[in-house]
Amino acid sequence: MNFDGILFFPVTPFDAQGRVDVDLLRTHIGDTLAHHPGGVFPACGTGEFHALSASEAATVVRAAVETVGGRVPVVAGTGGPLGHALEAARAAADAGADALLVLPPYLVGGTQDGLVAYVEQIAAASDLPVVVYHRATAQFTPATVRRLAENPRVVGVKDGVGDLATAQLIVRAVAETGRDDFAFFNGLLTAELTQGAYRGIGIPLYSSAAFAMVPEVANAFYRAYVDGDDVRRMLLLDRFYTPLVALRDETPGFGVSLVKAGVRLGGLPVGPVRAPLVDPTPEQTERLAAILDAGRALL
């Protein structure tokens, strides 16, 4: 599976009654597709997978697949409680997704053998390839990732831990298997801040939360990154991403909440986040608007 461009994680819109708003979701994805993401990841972290029922996740994925229409890969979220994960995996396959992103199991942490069993049971639930998300209750050792990479259905790792030494060893462990079809992603919050370092250890892909709310700014950074234009990349980091991260770090969960607020500021009424996340205050929303305007001004 090849990805050429920024990885786009859409938000999940909710209507006034708190239901998934499929029409707004289609608009959100369709409008952002015009900015040429390398892949679409519905019902994942930014899409509030943690707060969706299995049937809601299935609805989100089906709408995404239909809207994307095969233009780029669609990688659906699954994970959490194992039964929920299996149900979401099967539904994503039925909806026509191209792959699964396996989020960490719910609440408990297991041994490395237990984590392998968790991934392999999800992989066996459908015929879709899977990408494992290395973070939280699913932190894999390099040896475990090498073991998983022996399974051809496991096609990638997304790193959300931020330990560069371990990430480097994971890349090398997969290289020992001889696989050349394995994808590595930087999945840290606001990954643009760390992507220069990740590229240096052999992880060229990254997910961009900013792409969901200001795709033109995210693409400007991506072009500078790909072209090696470090002057422009640093300008965007200093004047846009650094203040965005400072605001994000004020409140737990703002890695999702700010993105949804940014989409609302862009004119799409995607509704609030679901509990336990909270939306930005009016004052924080004003500051977010100023940061987004500053980013656009740099273009």
Beta strands, then each sheet from edge to edge (+ up, - down):
strand 1: 7-8
strand 2: 39-40
strand 3: 75-78
strand 4: 99-102
strand 5: 130-134
strand 6: 154-159
strand 7: 183-186
strand 8: 205-206
sheet 1: 1+ 2+
sheet 2: 3+ 4+ 5+ 6+ 7+ 8+
end
